[in-house]
Amino acid sequence: MPQQAKRVTADEEAPLLYDVAVVGAGFSAIAVTIHLLRSLPPSASMAVVGDDPGFGRGTAYRTEFYVHRLNVPAGRMSVFPEEPKDFVRWLEQHARKVSSEGFASRGDYGLYLRDRLASLLRNGDRRASFDFVKAKAQNCSHSSEAGLVFKLDNGTELSARNVVLCLGIGNADLPLKQDHIAIGAHKLIVRNPWRLSWLSRVGRSDTICILGSGLTMVDQVLALRVHGHRGPIRVLSRRGLLPHPHAQASHRAVPVEPDLAASRELSALLQGFRRQVRNGADWRGVMDGLRPVTQGLWQELSNDQRARFLRHGLAWWNIHRHRIAPEIFLRFETLRHDGIVTVHAGFLEAIEEGRRGALVSYRQRQSHRSRSFNADWIVNCTGMERAGVAHSPLLKGMQRHGLIAADELGLGLSVDKDSCVIDCEGRPQPGLYAVGALTAG
């Protein structure tokens, strides 16, 4: 965090009241902070509350591996919509050889965000006052005089008239009950692969089992290679689906047909997209054409339709919508072609102690036959947990006070079209907003 930010400790007096408080310390928090500092008047006061030492970088942008690339071209990653080439200019200024159509490293993007925040903080006389409170918000209540009052884990309290919740999401649990994991196998399971210290314990020829076949899996495979691992890697996921690559050459987004945009039937939407592809449209362009209307389409669906999509369509959506850089795809496919990476489609049944390491048992998706293989390490890459109320003590406390309500699908919080949080009685809460993963529902 830049030096201009103030850190509040337990022996300091807590600020009485801020105009705005941003709760969180990941990407959403830093993006919101940057935009607020540009728009709030100099007379305003603002605080960011978070305990992440890598403020603004979060899980995705903290990595130092250059092979961990953005999944969107650099020309579309500016933090300022009105300055679309800002990130590309930053890359040029820092001697990074990445074009507007290229895919920069995620670590560089994290540095870019921090650079832009630091630049705003240097203009102290032309912006709102700003404090970074290095603490974790544990509970929250409402005060008629002070707005929302947060109790922090450093023993202080912080109050704000307006609050933006930017809480991130953690790693999902293993898709297996605890009694199906042998006691001796627990030490071989890497539950959070983003704590990259686990790589130093891996032997050069060890067999690695990666659970999950999405973007995190690709990241970990490449990190293993950079770290010198040359052993076999077995990838297991329910469907065995892998992320698709971006096209080598740029393409235009294909606008969604008006009748499709107005449709509330998922089957009609799917048929329409297939028709566009049959008529010669690049499927990537069709997917990109959905960007401006995705939120509106989602809001038009009933909860039953949304639940059905999450059960049957989400995995397919993810591999088409969240694509990887072409050069990263080629690296991964080379590893598959050379037999280093093997992908299995099936359901994890047990992790037992084996003759060497662990014995991973699974049921094949198509044949339903049980299969097993030995692994020295099992790495959980099943994705991120849903940002539901149950996973956050702060949100559970806010729910008890009636300040928030979970959305009906358990994806996050109930919010209106302006991201204003809806309380337990179905009323928008003026001055309380949520952004990022919390608004997934």
ABEGO torsion letter per residue (X at the ends): XBAABBBBBAABBBBABBABBBBEABAAAAAAAAAAAAABBAABBBBBBBABABBGAEAAAABABAABBBABBAAAABABAABAAAAAAAAAAAGBBBBAABBBBAAAAAAAAAAAAAAAAABAAABBBBBBBBBBBABBBBBAAAEBBBBBAAGBBBBBABBBBABBBBBBBBBBBAAABBAAAAAABBABAABAAAAAABBAABBBBBBEABAAAAAAAAAAAAAGBABBBBBBBAAGBBBBBBBABBBBBBBBBAAAAABABAAAAAAAAAAAAAAGBBAAAAAAAAAAAAAAAAAABBAAAAAAAAAAAAAAAAAAABBBBAAAAAAAAAAAAAGABBBBBEBBABBBBBABEBBBBBBBAAAGBBBBBBBABBBBAAEBBBABAAABAAAAAAAAAGABBBBAAGAEBBBBAAGBBBBAAGBBBBGBBBBEAAAAX
